[in-house]
């Protein structure tokens, strides 16, 4: 019961990180065969992990509905409802990439059903959580971090995921509907993310670095740009199926925009390194679930780099993708080991109830993922 009542949605960041490592390992350009096997194994592991997390979240909703309600009204923990559809997406994508080898054509049907369910959850995140920010949360510019991106990004994540599903749909009309819907979902996230990135730059300039407990959160900026690239490159690929008469124009525009996002992503990557390094040099970077923010954002940026390489054939993207993946694998191993060690040695401190009637604002930073 303590485990259930203490469960919060920031735990889904572990599913996000594990799932994206699995997909990137499987899809790495010119990757060795054993790496594809590792990626497949991690995908199955992540299916079990995400399923377990969904069960825990469902159980808490049943046995502790008031606690779940407090998560929605909490200005930090509510942001992590966006982690649920993003973790789920890594499972859905695996059904299109790896699933057919094990489950045959039925993998496409399962993936399509799960994609629809996941899209509904993502829309709930991108609409409901920002509205709660407007009417009930207590926010100010000095307290803003890149965590504000978490409820916004899921729409573009499921948009990018739809590009894997579209070629397997039954008729052209349905494919065109999904294609247009994909662009709307992408627009729900990426332009909003640009507004938040600009505001985040202003916040950092005026109020300096985020608290040390949230230093890793800056890496989230990389995620919204990476999934933005993936969504655009999927549009470029699928346009040949749904609108062949204008496919060249769509693909050219999508590729050009992706290059702009990739360059901006490099800027945020460098500054994320600098901010993390600054705290490391001060020996002031305590471990918490927020360290999983090192994985998924870098993973989707790696995936976007993969797609740019396949579209353009430029060697720089291939080498960049390989370098990013090595860094991603190192981050995932480090964070996974730290998570397991802290759970084992510290008596499950990360699972203690983090929101109750007596929660003080001063304790929020320590509890957040």
TILUMSE-406915 format. One record per residue: residue in one letter; x negated, y negated, z negated of N, C-alpha, C, O in turn. Coordinates in pm, whole numbers, padded with zeros to 5 digits, always signed. Layout:
// TILUMSE-406915
aXYZXYZXYZXYZ/...
This chain:
// TILUMSE-406915
x-00082+00120+00000+00000+00000+00000-00086-00126+00000-00052-00226+00064/x-00199-00121-00072-00290-00235-00073-00345-00260+00068-00357-00374+00113/x-00377-00150+00136-00428-00161+00273-00324-00225+00364-00358-00313+00444/x-00200-00183+00353-00094-00233+00440-00065-00380+00411-00057-00462+00503/x-00051-00414+00282-00017-00552+00247-00133-00648+00271-00113-00769+00284/x-00254-00595+00277-00369-00680+00304-00404-00692+00451-00496-00765+00487/x-00330-00621+00537-00366-00620+00679-00324-00750+00745-00212-00797+00725/x-00415-00808+00823-00388-00932+00896-00430-00914+01041-00514-00830+01072/x-00372-00993+01132-00396-00969+01275-00539-00996+01321-00574-00958+01433/x-00622-01060+01239-00760-01080+01284-00835-00948+01300-00942-00945+01362/x-00781-00838+01245-00845-00708+01265-00837-00663+01411-00917-00579+01454/x-00744-00717+01487-00734-00680+01629-00854-00730+01709-00875-00685+01822/x-00933-00821+01652-01054-00864+01723-01152-00748+01739-01232-00747+01833/x-01146-00651+01648-01231-00532+01664-01188-00451+01786-01272-00397+01857/x-01057-00443+01809-01008-00376+01929-01042-00452+02056-01073-00393+02159/x-01036-00585+02048-01076-00667+02162-01221-00640+02199-01254-00615+02316/x-01309-00644+02099-01452-00627+02125-01486-00489+02175-01563-00475+02270/x-01431-00385+02111-01461-00248+02152-01406-00220+02291-01472-00155+02373/x-01286-00271+02319-01226-00245+02449-01300-00312+02564-01315-00252+02670/x-01346-00434+02543-01415-00502+02653-01552-00441+02678-01598-00439+02792/x-01617-00390+02574-01744-00319+02596-01719-00194+02680-01797-00161+02769/x-01609-00123+02650-01575-00004+02728-01554-00037+02875-01609+00032+02962/x-01476-00140+02904-01447-00176+03042-01572-00224+03115-01595-00187+03230/x-01653-00307+03049-01774-00359+03113-01874-00247+03139-01942-00247+03242/x-01884-00153+03047-01976-00040+03067-01934+00042+03188-02018+00087+03265/x-01804+00060+03205-01753+00140+03317-01770+00069+03450-01793+00134+03553/x-01759-00065+03450-01756-00141+03575-01886-00212+03608-01893-00282+03709/x-01988-00197+03526-02114-00269+03547-02168-00241+03687-02178-00125+03726/x-02202-00345+03764-02253-00324+03901-02377-00235+03901-02474-00262+03831/x-02372-00129+03981-02485-00035+03994-02523+00027+03862-02639+00065+03843/x-02429+00037+03770-02457+00099+03641-02477+00249+03656-02418+00309+03745/x-02560+00311+03571-02583+00455+03579-02458+00534+03543-02369+00484+03475/x-02453+00658+03588-02336+00741+03563-02308+00763+03416-02192+00767+03375/x-02414+00778+03336-02393+00801+03194-02326+00682+03126-02254+00698+03027/x-02350+00562+03179-02289+00444+03120-02138+00443+03146-02060+00400+03060/x-02097+00490+03261-01954+00502+03289-01889+00603+03195-01775+00585+03151/x-01963+00710+03163-01913+00809+03068-01898+00748+02929-01799+00772+02860/x-01997+00670+02889-01990+00601+02760-01872+00506+02757-01798+00500+02659/x-01853+00431+02866-01742+00339+02873-01608+00409+02861-01517+00360+02794/x-01596+00524+02926-01472+00601+02918-01448+00650+02775-01336+00643+02724/x-01553+00699+02712-01541+00745+02573-01498+00632+02480-01415+00652+02392/x-01556+00515+02499-01518+00399+02417-01374+00358+02442-01305+00312+02351/x-01328+00374+02567-01189+00340+02597-01093+00431+02519-00996+00383+02461/x-01121+00560+02516-01037+00651+02439-01045+00617+02290-00943+00618+02220/x-01165+00586+02241-01180+00545+02102-01099+00419+02074-01035+00408+01969/x-01102+00326+02166-01031+00201+02145-00880+00219+02150-00807+00149+02080/x-00833+00313+02231-00690+00343+02230-00646+00386+02091-00542+00341+02042/x-00725+00472+02028-00691+00516+01893-00700+00401+01794-00616+00387+01705/x-00803+00317+01810-00821+00203+01720-00704+00106+01730-00647+00067+01629/x-00669+00066+01851-00560-00031+01871-00428+00029+01825-00345-00040+01765/x-00407+00158+01852-00283+00223+01806-00276+00220+01654-00170+00192+01598/x-00387+00247+01587-00388+00242+01441-00361+00103+01388-00289+00086+01290/x-00418+00003+01453-00396-00135+01411-00250-00176+01431-00193-00246+01347/x-00190-00132+01541-00048-00162+01566+00040-00097+01461+00139-00156+01416/x+00005+00024+01421+00082+00092+01316+00072+00014+01185+00173-00007+01118/x-00048-00028+01149-00065-00103+01025+00013-00235+01029+00075-00274+00931/x+00009-00304+01145+00082-00429+01158+00232-00404+01147+00303-00481+01083/x+00280-00296+01209+00422-00262+01200+00464-00226+01059+00571-00265+01014/x+00380-00149+00990+00410-00111+00852+00417-00234+00761+00503-00243+00673/x+00325-00328+00783+00330-00448+00699+00460-00525+00724+00520-00579+00631/x+00502-00531+00851+00626-00602+00881+00745-00537+00812+00841-00606+00777/x+00738-00404+00791+00849-00332+00727+00844-00347+00575+00945-00378+00512/x+00726-00326+00516+00717-00323+00369+00690-00460+00308+00714-00480+00189/x+00641-00554+00389+00606-00685+00335+00646-00795+00433+00560-00871+00478/x+00774-00806+00466+00816-00906+00566+00784-01050+00523+00755-01134+00608/x+00789-01077+00394+00756-01212+00349+00608-01243+00372+00572-01356+00405/x+00523-01141+00354+00381-01161+00380+00354-01191+00527+00270-01275+00560/x+00426-01121+00616+00412-01147+00760+00462-01286+00794+00403-01356+00876/x+00570-01327+00731+00621-01462+00753+00518-01567+00713+00504-01669+00780/x+00447-01542+00604+00344-01636+00560+00227-01642+00658+00163-01746+00672/x+00200-01531+00727+00096-01534+00829+00136-01632+00940+00054-01710+00987/x+00262-01626+00982+00309-01717+01088+00294-01863+01048+00265-01948+01132/x+00314-01892+00921+00308-02032+00877+00169-02072+00830+00147-02188+00794/x+00075-01979+00830-00061-02009+00786-00137-02073+00903-00138-02018+01013/x-00202-02187+00881-00264-02259+00993-00382-02189+01056-00422-02224+01167/x-00441-02090+00987-00555-02019+01046-00517-01878+01088-00541-01840+01203/x-00460-01798+00999-00430-01660+01032-00329-01648+01145-00334-01551+01221/x-00238-01743+01159-00140-01737+01267-00206-01739+01404-00152-01684+01500/x-00323-01803+01414-00393-01810+01542-00426-01670+01596-00437-01650+01717/x-00441-01575+01505-00490-01443+01545-00379-01349+01593-00406-01233+01625/x-00255-01397+01599-00155-01317+01668-00192-01302+01815-00153-01205+01880/x-00268-01397+01867-00315-01384+02005-00410-01269+02025-00429-01223+02138/x-00472-01221+01917-00565-01108+01930-00491-00978+01963-00550-00886+02020/x-00362-00969+01927-00287-00845+01950-00273-00817+02100-00313-00708+02143/x-00220-00908+02181-00210-00877+02325-00346-00868+02393-00360-00796+02492/x-00446-00939+02343-00578-00929+02407-00642-00794+02381-00705-00737+02470/x-00626-00740+02259-00675-00605+02232-00598-00503+02314-00656-00408+02367/x-00466-00522+02325-00380-00432+02400-00419-00432+02548-00411-00328+02614/x-00461-00547+02600-00497-00556+02741-00614-00464+02775-00617-00406+02884/x-00710-00451+02685-00824-00363+02714-00780-00218+02728-00842-00140+02801/x-00673-00182+02659-00617-00047+02674-00544-00036+02808-00562+00062+02880/x-00463-00136+02839-00385-00135+02964-00478-00126+03085-00456-00045+03175/x-00582-00208+03088-00674-00208+03202-00740-00073+03221-00765-00031+03334/x-00768-00005+03112-00830+00127+03123-00743+00228+03196-00795+00318+03262/x-00612+00214+03184-00523+00306+03255-00535+00290+03407-00515+00386+03481/x-00567+00170+03453-00585+00148+03597-00727+00182+03643-00746+00229+03755/x-00826+00158+03557-00965+00183+03595-01007+00328+03572-01064+00390+03662/x-00981+00382+03455-01029+00515+03416-00917+00618+03409-00940+00737+03429/x-00796+00572+03381-00685+00663+03358-00655+00760+03471-00630+00877+03443/x-00657+00717+03599-00621+00811+03706-00708+00936+03709-00661+01042+03751/x-00833+00927+03667-00922+01044+03668-00873+01150+03570-00894+01269+03591/x-00808+01106+03462-00766+01199+03357-00617+01229+03361-00575+01338+03325/x-00537+01133+03403-00392+01148+03397-00324+01145+03533-00202+01155+03542/x-00402+01132+03640-00345+01129+03773-00266+01001+03799-00289+00898+03736/x-00171+01010+03893-00094+00892+03932-00008+00838+03819+00029+00721+03820/x+00023+00922+03721+00106+00875+03609+00037+00765+03530+00104+00688+03461/x-00095+00757+03539-00168+00651+03467-00124+00514+03515-00116+00420+03436/x-00096+00502+03645-00051+00374+03699+00086+00335+03642+00111+00219+03612/x+00174+00434+03629+00307+00406+03575+00299+00366+03427+00364+00271+03384/x+00218+00439+03351+00201+00405+03209+00141+00266+03196+00186+00185+03115/x+00038+00238+03278-00026+00107+03273+00071-00005+03305+00066-00111+03243/x+00160+00016+03403+00256-00088+03442+00356-00116+03330+00388-00232+03303/x+00405-00010+03266+00499-00027+03155+00432-00102+03039+00490-00194+02982/x+00310-00060+03006+00238-00126+02897+00206-00271+02932+00206-00358+02844/x+00180-00298+03060+00151-00436+03100+00273-00525+03077+00258-00637+03029/x+00393-00477+03109+00515-00556+03088+00533-00585+02939+00562-00698+02901/x+00516-00482+02856+00530-00501+02711+00427-00601+02662+00458-00690+02582/x+00305-00587+02708+00198-00675+02664+00220-00819+02708+00187-00913+02636/x+00277-00837+02826+00305-00972+02875+00407-01042+02786+00394-01161+02759/x+00507-00968+02741+00607-01025+02650+00541-01071+02519+00571-01179+02468/x+00451-00987+02466+00381-01023+02343+00294-01147+02366+00290-01237+02283/x+00225-01150+02480+00137-01263+02512+00218-01392+02524+00175-01498+02476/x+00334-01385+02588+00419-01504+02601+00466-01551+02464+00477-01672+02440/x+00496-01457+02375+00532-01495+02239+00421-01570+02170+00445-01667+02098/x+00297-01525+02192+00183-01592+02130+00164-01732+02185+00147-01827+02108/x+00167-01746+02316+00135-01875+02379+00246-01978+02362+00222-02098+02377/x+00367-01933+02330+00478-02026+02312+00508-02051+02164+00520-02165+02120/x+00521-01944+02087+00566-01956+01949+00461-02019+01858+00492-02109+01781/x+00335-01971+01867+00234-02021+01774+00205-02170+01795+00198-02243+01696/x+00188-02219+01918+00172-02364+01933+00291-02444+01881+00273-02551+01823/x+00414-02391+01900+00531-02463+01848+00528-02470+01696+00564-02572+01637/x+00484-02360+01632+00470-02362+01486+00362-02462+01443+00373-02524+01338/x+00259-02476+01525+00158-02578+01495+00221-02717+01494+00183-02803+01415/x+00317-02738+01583+00381-02869+01595+00476-02899+01478+00488-03014+01437/x+00543-02794+01425+00651-02821+01330+00619-02784+01185+00683-02837+01094/x+00522-02694+01162+00505-02647+01024+00361-02638+00975+00338-02637+00854/x+00265-02630+01065+00126-02616+01020+00068-02751+00981+00111-02857+01028/x-00031-02745+00894-00101-02867+00852-00239-02867+00918-00329-02796+00872/x-00257-02945+01024-00383-02950+01098-00436-03093+01102-00361-03189+01091/x-00566-03104+01119-00627-03234+01147-00748-03210+01236-00798-03098+01245/x-00795-03316+01300-00903-03301+01397-01030-03247+01332-01100-03166+01393/x-01061-03290+01212-01185-03246+01147-01183-03096+01117-01289-03033+01106/x-01063-03039+01104-01053-02896+01075-01037-02811+01199-01026-02689+01188/x-01034-02871+01316-01017-02795+01439-01141-02712+01469-01253-02757+01447/x-01121-02590+01518-01228-02506+01570-01178-02441+01698-01062-02458+01737/x-01266-02365+01763-01227-02294+01885-01124-02185+01860-01069-02130+01955/x-01096-02154+01733-00992-02056+01700-00857-02102+01754-00769-02019+01777/x-00839-02233+01774-00713-02282+01831-00687-02224+01970-00573-02224+02017/x-00791-02176+02035-00773-02115+02167-00708-01977+02160-00650-01930+02258/x-00716-01912+02045-00673-01772+02035-00529-01748+02077-00505-01653+02151/x-00431-01829+02036-00294-01800+02081-00266-01842+02225-00165-01803+02282/x-00356-01921+02285-00336-01972+02421-00390-01875+02525-00328-01857+02630/x-00502-01813+02498-00575-01733+02597-00499-01608+02643-00516-01569+02758/x-00416-01543+02559-00354-01418+02603-00280-01424+02735-00278-01325+02809/x-00219-01537+02769-00145-01545+02895-00238-01526+03014-00203-01456+03109/x-00355-01587+03011-00447-01570+03123-00511-01431+03122-00550-01379+03226/x-00521-01370+03004-00575-01234+02995-00482-01135+03064-00527-01052+03142/x-00351-01144+03036-00258-01052+03103-00242-01089+03250-00211-01002+03332/x-00264-01216+03285-00261-01255+03426-00373-01185+03503-00351-01132+03612/x-00493-01186+03444-00606-01118+03508-00580-00968+03517-00616-00904+03615/x-00517-00913+03414-00487-00770+03412-00390-00731+03523-00398-00620+03576/x-00299-00820+03560-00200-00788+03663-00265-00762+03798-00207-00692+03881/x-00384-00817+03820-00452-00794+03947-00486-00648+03971-00497-00605+04085/x-00504-00571+03862-00530-00428+03876-00403-00352+03908-00407-00248+03975/x-00291-00403+03862-00163-00334+03880-00101-00361+04016-00040-00271+04075/x-00116-00482+04068-00043-00525+04187-00058-00431+04308+00043-00402+04372/x-00179-00383+04341-00190-00296+04460-00111-00167+04449-00087-00101+04550/x-00071-00128+04328-00002-00001+04309+00149-00017+04297+00220+00080+04271/x+00199-00139+04314+00343-00161+04309+00409-00114+04438+00344-00102+04542/x+00540-00088+04430+00607-00011+04536+00641-00089+04662+00646-00031+04770/x+00665-00219+04652+00708-00293+04772+00651-00434+04771+00607-00485+04668/x+00653-00494+04888+00590-00625+04906+00659-00733+04825+00592-00820+04768/x+00793-00730+04818+00865-00833+04744+00825-00834+04596+00805-00939+04536/x+00813-00715+04540+00773-00704+04400+00629-00752+04383+00596-00820+04285/x+00543-00716+04477+00404-00762+04471+00395-00915+04476+00316-00975+04404/x+00477-00976+04561+00476-01122+04570+00527-01186+04442+00474-01289+04399/x+00629-01126+04380+00680-01179+04254+00573-01173+04145+00555-01269+04070/x+00504-01061+04138+00398-01046+04037+00285-01144+04065+00227-01202+03973/x+00253-01161+04192+00145-01253+04229+00177-01395+04184+00093-01462+04123/x+00298-01442+04212+00338-01576+04170+00344-01584+04017+00300-01683+03958/x+00399-01480+03955+00404-01478+03809+00267-01481+03746+00246-01541+03641/x+00172-01416+03813+00034-01417+03764-00022-01558+03761-00088-01597+03665/x+00004-01635+03865-00046-01772+03869+00021-01858+03761-00043-01945+03703/x+00149-01833+03735+00217-01908+03628+00156-01873+03493+00130-01963+03412/x+00133-01745+03468+00070-01703+03342-00068-01766+03328-00105-01815+03221/x-00144-01764+03437-00277-01826+03436-00266-01974+03400-00347-02026+03323/x-00166-02041+03457-00148-02184+03431-00099-02211+03289-00120-02320+03236/x-00034-02112+03226+00005-02127+03087-00117-02141+02997-00109-02202+02890/x-00229-02085+03039-00347-02080+02953-00458-02176+02994-00502-02258+02913/x-00503-02167+03117-00629-02233+03154-00622-02385+03143-00711-02445+03083/x-00520-02451+03200-00515-02597+03181-00504-02638+03035-00566-02735+02992/x-00425-02563+02957-00416-02590+02814-00551-02571+02746-00589-02647+02658/x-00623-02468+02789-00755-02442+02731-00851-02557+02761-00934-02592+02677/x-00841-02614+02880-00926-02728+02913-00897-02847+02821-00989-02917+02779/x-00768-02869+02790-00734-02975+02696-00798-02949+02559-00851-03040+02496/x-00793-02823+02516-00849-02789+02385-01002-02796+02387-01063-02836+02287/x-01064-02758+02498-01210-02766+02506-01256-02912+02497-01355-02943+02431/x-01183-03000+02564-01218-03142+02555-01201-03195+02413-01284-03271+02364/x-01092-03152+02348-01068-03194+02210-01174-03136+02117-01219-03203+02023/x-01216-03012+02143-01319-02950+02061-01452-03025+02074-01523-03043+01975/x-01486-03067+02196-01608-03146+02214-01601-03275+02131-01697-03313+02066/x-01484-03340+02135-01466-03462+02057-01480-03433+01908-01545-03508+01835/x-01418-03325+01863-01427-03290+01721-01571-03264+01676-01613-03308+01569/x-01648-03191+01761-01787-03163+01726-01870-03291+01724-01960-03306+01641/x-01841-03383+01816-01916-03508+01820-01884-03597+01699-01973-03663+01645/x-01758-03597+01657-01717-03685+01548-01741-03625+01410-01779-03695+01316/x-01718-03493+01398-01721-03430+01266-01829-03324+01253-01834-03252+01153/x-01916-03313+01352-02031-03224+01349-01988-03076+01352-01875-03045+01389/x-02078-02988+01312-02056-02845+01332-01943-02793+01243-01912-02852+01140/x-01881-02682+01285-01777-02621+01201-01838-02562+01075-01960-02546+01068/x-01757-02529+00975-01811-02464+00854-01885-02336+00890-01855-02271+00990/x-01981-02301+00807-02066-02185+00838-01985-02057+00855-02022-01971+00935/x-01873-02043+00781-01790-01924+00795-01726-01914+00933-01684-01807+00976/x-01718-02028+01001-01653-02032+01133-01751-02064+01244-01710-02099+01355/x-01880-02053+01215-01981-02091+01316-01968-02007+01443-01989-02058+01553/x-01935-01879+01428-01926-01789+01544-01807-01825+01632-01803-01787+01749/x-01710-01898+01577-01587-01926+01653-01614-02000+01783-01534-01992+01876/x-01726-02072+01792-01755-02148+01914-01769-02055+02035-01747-02098+02148/x-01804-01928+02012-01815-01833+02123-01682-01810+02192-01679-01766+02307/x-01572-01838+02123-01440-01816+02184-01423-01900+02310-01349-01862+02401/x-01491-02015+02316-01482-02099+02436-01522-02022+02561-01467-02044+02669/x-01618-01933+02546-01665-01854+02659-01557-01760+02710-01551-01729+02830/x-01472-01714+02618-01367-01619+02656-01263-01678+02748-01223-01615+02846/x-01218-01799+02717-01114-01858+02800-01164-01887+02940-01087-01880+03036/x-01293-01920+02955-01349-01944+03087-01373-01812+03161-01353-01804+03282/x-01416-01710+03089-01438-01580+03151-01310-01519+03204-01307-01468+03317/x-01203-01523+03124-01077-01467+03172-01016-01555+03282-00945-01506+03369/x-01044-01686+03276-01001-01773+03385-01064-01731+03517-00997-01728+03620/x-01193-01697+03514-01262-01649+03633-01201-01518+03681-01175-01500+03800/x-01180-01426+03587-01126-01295+03625-00989-01309+03690-00960-01241+03788/x-00904-01397+03634-00773-01416+03693-00781-01471+03834-00709-01425+03923/x-00869-01569+03856-00883-01628+03989-00939-01527+04089-00893-01522+04204/x-01036-01448+04048-01095-01353+04140-00998-01240+04174-01003-01184+04284/x-00910-01206+04080-00806-01108+04111-00707-01167+04210-00660-01097+04300/x-00675-01296+04195-00587-01364+04292-00652-01364+04431-00585-01338+04531/x-00782-01392+04435-00852-01392+04563-00844-01255+04630-00826-01247+04752/x-00859-01148+04552-00856-01013+04609-00715-00973+04653-00697-00919+04762/x-00617-01000+04568-00481-00954+04596-00408-01039+04699-00308-00995+04755/x-00458-01161+04725-00391-01246+04824-00388-01181+04962-00296-01206+05041/x-00486-01098+04992-00489-01029+05122-00373-00932+05135-00334-00898+05247/x-00319-00886+05023-00208-00791+05026-00074-00864+05040+00011-00824+05119/x-00057-00972+04963+00075-01034+04953+00096-01150+05051+00207-01171+05098/x-00010-01223+05080+00002-01338+05172-00117-01337+05269-00202-01425+05262/x-00122-01239+05360-00239-01226+05447-00264-01346+05537-00377-01370+05578/x-00159-01423+05569-00175-01535+05661-00247-01653+05596-00301-01738+05667/x-00249-01660+05465-00321-01768+05396-00423-01713+05297-00473-01786+05212/x-00453-01585+05310-00542-01519+05213-00681-01583+05212-00740-01599+05106/x-00732-01619+05329-00866-01676+05334-00873-01808+05257-00970-01834+05186/x-00770-01890+05272-00767-02017+05201-00757-01996+05050-00826-02062+04973/x-00669-01903+05008-00653-01875+04866-00783-01822+04807-00826-01865+04700/x-00845-01728+04879-00969-01668+04828-01080-01771+04818-01157-01771+04722/x-01090-01858+04917-01194-01961+04913-01175-02057+04797-01271-02089+04726/x-01051-02102+04776-01023-02194+04665-01047-02127+04531-01103-02187+04440/x-01005-02000+04518-01022-01928+04392-01169-01906+04361-01211-01918+04246/x-01248-01874+04463-01391-01850+04442-01462-01979+04402-01546-01979+04312/x-01429-02089+04469-01490-02217+04435-01457-02257+04292-01545-02298+04217/x-01329-02244+04254-01290-02278+04117-01359-02187+04016-01396-02231+03907/x-01376-02060+04051-01444-01966+03961-01589-02006+03938-01641-01993+03827/x-01655-02054+04042-01793-02100+04026-01802-02218+03929-01896-02228+03850/x-01702-02307+03936-01700-02421+03843-01682-02371+03700-01751-02416+03609/x-01589-02277+03680-01568-02221+03547-01691-02148+03497-01724-02154+03379/x-01760-02079+03587-01880-02004+03548-01990-02100+03500-02057-02074+03400/x-02008-02209+03572-02108-02307+03530-02074-02369+03396-02162-02386+03312/x-01946-02403+03375-01905-02458+03246-01923-02355+03135-01959-02389+03022/x-01897-02229+03169-01917-02124+03070-02062-02113+03025-02089-02088+02907/x-02154-02130+03118-02296-02127+03080-02327-02240+02980-02405-02220+02887/x-02267-02357+03002-02291-02469+02909-02244-02433+02769-02316-02456+02672/x-02124-02377+02759-02072-02340+02627-02151-02223+02568-02166-02216+02446/x-02201-02132+02651-02281-02022+02600-02409-02074+02534-02445-02032+02424/x-02477-02167+02602-02600-02224+02547-02571-02291+02413-02647-02273+02318/x-02464-02368+02405-02435-02437+02281-02385-02343+02172-02405-02369+02053/x-02320-02235+02210-02282-02135+02111-02407-02070+02051-02414-02047+01931/x-02505-02040+02137-02633-01989+02088-02698-02090+01992-02748-02053+01885/x-02698-02217+02031-02763-02318+01949-02695-02333+01813-02763-02345+01711/x-02562-02332+01811-02490-02346+01685-02514-02224+01595-02540-02239+01476/x-02506-02103+01653-02532-01983+01574-02676-01981+01524-02702-01948+01409/x-02770-02017+01613-02911-02020+01574-02939-02121+01465-03022-02098+01378/x-02869-02235+01471-02886-02338+01368-02854-02283+01230-02928-02305+01135/x-02742-02211+01219-02705-02154+01090-02795-02038+01050-02823-02018+00932/x-02839-01960+01149-02930-01851+01117-03062-01902+01060-03115-01846+00965/x-03115-02009+01119-03239-02067+01068-03223-02119+00926-03318-02120+00848/x-03102-02163+00893-03075-02210+00757-03037-02095+00664-03006-02116+00547/x-03041-01973+00718-03000-01854+00642-02861-01874+00581-02836-01844+00464/x-02773-01927+00663-02641-01963+00614-02534-01920+00712-02452-02001+00756/x-02534-01791+00747-02436-01739+00841-02378-01609+00783-02418-01500+00826/x-02286-01618+00688-02233-01498+00622-02149-01415+00715-02080-01468+00803/x-02154-01283+00697-02075-01195+00782-01927-01201+00743-01893-01202+00624/x-01841-01205+00844-01697-01185+00827-01642-01134+00960-01718-01117+01055/x-01514-01112+00966-01455-01058+01089-01473-01151+01208-01461-01109+01322/x-01502-01277+01181-01525-01371+01289-01642-01332+01378-01651-01379+01492/x-01731-01246+01328-01844-01204+01410-01800-01124+01532-01875-01113+01629/x-01677-01067+01528-01627-00999+01647-01607-01097+01762-01591-01057+01877/x-01607-01227+01729-01601-01329+01833-01724-01333+01922-01725-01403+02023/x-01828-01259+01885-01945-01248+01971-01923-01152+02087-02001-01152+02182/x-01818-01071+02080-01804-00959+02174-01705-00988+02287-01745-00996+02403/x-01578-01004+02255-01479-01018+02363-01506-01138+02453-01500-01122+02575/x-01535-01257+02400-01561-01370+02490-01678-01344+02585-01669-01373+02704/x-01787-01291+02532-01900-01260+02619-01864-01148+02715-01911-01146+02830/x-01782-01054+02670-01742-00942+02755-01661-00985+02875-01686-00938+02986/x-01563-01074+02856-01483-01118+02970-01565-01210+03061-01542-01214+03182/x-01659-01284+03003-01747-01365+03089-01836-01274+03173-01866-01304+03289/x-01878-01163+03114-01954-01063+03190-01867-01004+03301-01913-00986+03414/x-01741-00974+03269-01650-00920+03370-01626-01019+03483-01620-00979+03600/x-01611-01147+03450-01596-01248+03554-01720-01258+03642-01709-01278+03763/x-01837-01243+03582-01962-01244+03658-01969-01124+03751-02015-01136+03864/x-01922-01007+03703-01913-00888+03788-01831-00917+03914-01872-00885+04026/x-01714-00977+03893-01624-01002+04005-01682-01103+04103-01663-01091+04224/x-01753-01202+04051-01819-01298+04140-01925-01228+04224-01943-01259+04342/x-01996-01134+04164-02097-01059+04241-02031-00978+04352-02078-00979+04466/x-01922-00909+04320-01856-00827+04422-01796-00913+04534-01791-00870+04649/x-01752-01035+04500-01692-01122+04600-01795-01190+04688-01773-01210+04808/x-01910-01226+04629-02007-01308+04701-02134-01232+04737-02206-01271+04829/x-02162-01123+04666-02281-01045+04695-02412-01113+04660-02518-01070+04704/x-02405-01219+04579-02525-01293+04542-02597-01223+04428-02536-01192+04326/x-02725-01199+04445-02800-01119+04348-02801-01182+04210-02808-01110+04110/x-02796-01313+04203-02803-01379+04072-02688-01335+03982-02705-01323+03860/x-02572-01310+04041-02457-01268+03960-02475-01123+03913-02434-01088+03802/x-02536-01041+03997-02560-00903+03954-02656-00900+03836-02630-00833+03737/x-02767-00973+03845-02865-00974+03736-02809-01041+03612-02836-00999+03500/x-02730-01146+03633-02667-01212+03519-02571-01118+03448-02568-01111+03325/x-02491-01044+03526-02396-00949+03466-02469-00842+03386-02426-00806+03276/x-02580-00792+03439-02656-00690+03368-02715-00747+03238-02713-00682+03133/x-02769-00869+03246-02826-00931+03127-02720-00958+03022-02742-00934+02903/x-02605-01009+03065-02496-01036+02971-02449-00906+02906-02417-00903+02787/x-02445-00798+02985-02396-00672+02929-02492-00619+02822-02448-00569+02719/x-02620-00628+02846-02718-00584+02746-02698-00661+02616-02698-00603+02507/x-02681-00793+02628-02657-00876+02510-02525-00837+02443-02517-00830+02321/x-02422-00811+02524-02291-00771+02471-02302-00640+02393-02248-00628+02283/x-02372-00542+02450-02388-00413+02382-02460-00430+02249-02422-00368+02149/x-02563-00514+02247-02637-00539+02122-02547-00605+02019-02549-00567+01902/x-02467-00702+02062-02374-00769+01970-02273-00670+01914-02245-00669+01794/x-02218-00585+02002-02115-00491+01957-02172-00393+01855-02109-00368+01751/x-02288-00338+01882-02350-00244+01788-02375-00312+01654-02345-00256+01549/x-02429-00433+01658-02459-00507+01535-02332-00534+01453-02328-00507+01333/x-02229-00586+01518-02107-00623+01447-02034-00498+01396-01981-00499+01285/x-02031-00392+01476-01966-00269+01432-02036-00212+01309-01969-00169+01215/x-02169-00211+01309-02243-00160+01194-02222-00247+01070-02204-00195+00960/x-02222-00378+01089-02197-00468+00976-02057-00445+00919-02039-00444+00797/x-01959-00426+01006-01822-00405+00960-01812-00277+00880-01753-00275+00772/x-01869-00170+00931-01865-00041+00861-01939-00051+00728-01892+00000+00627/x-02055-00117+00728-02135-00128+00606-02061-00205+00498-02060-00165+00382/x-02000-00316+00536-01929-00397+00437-01806-00326+00384-01773-00339+00266/x-01738-00252+00468-01624-00175+00419-01669-00068+00321-01602-00043+00221/x-01782-00005+00349-01831+00103+00263-01892+00052+00133-01869+00109+00027/x-01970-00055+00141-02048-00099+00025-01974-00195-00066-02000-00200-00186/x-01882-00270-00010-01819-00376-00089-01675-00343-00127-01599-00433-00165/x-01638-00218-00118-01506-00179-00164-01393-00241-00087-01295-00287-00146/x-01405-00244+00044-01303-00296+00134-01266-00441+00104-01148-00472+00093/x-01363-00531+00091-01328-00670+00061-01258-00738+00178-01182-00833+00158/x-01282-00689+00300-01220-00752+00416-01072-00715+00428-00999-00777+00506/x-01029-00614+00351-00890-00570+00362-00803-00626+00250-00683-00600+00248/x-00861-00702+00158-00780-00752+00048-00677-00852+00102-00702-00918+00203/x-00562-00862+00036-00461-00957+00083-00519-01097+00090-00571-01149-00008/x-00508-01159+00208-00572-01287+00228-00475-01403+00221-00517-01519+00220/x-00345-01374+00215-00246-01481+00211-00140-01445+00108-00070-01345+00122/x-00129-01525+00008-00021-01507-00087+00023-01644-00137-00026-01747-00092/x+00113-01642-00229+00171-01768-00272+00071-01859-00339+00091-01981-00346/x-00040-01800-00388-00137-01879-00461-00260-01915-00378-00357-01968-00430/x-00255-01885-00246-00373-01910-00162-00410-02058-00163-00324-02145-00146/x-00537-02085-00184-00587-02222-00183-00650-02251-00048-00708-02162+00014/x-00641-02373-00003-00702-02410+00124-00850-02383+00123-00908-02350+00226/x-00914-02397+00006-01059-02379-00001-01100-02237+00029-01215-02212+00064/x-01007-02142+00015-01042-02004+00041-01014-01959+00180-01049-01847+00218/x-00950-02045+00259-00908-02003+00394-01025-01965+00479-01018-01865+00552/x-01135-02041+00474-01246-02019+00565-01310-01883+00539-01356-01817+00632/x-01311-01840+00414-01375-01714+00383-01295-01596+00437-01351-01492+00471/x-01162-01613+00444-01078-01502+00480-01058-01485+00629-01024-01376+00673/x-01079-01589+00707-01042-01581+00848-01137-01493+00925-01253-01475+00887/x-01083-01435+01037-01167-01356+01124-01243-01447+01215-01321-01400+01298/
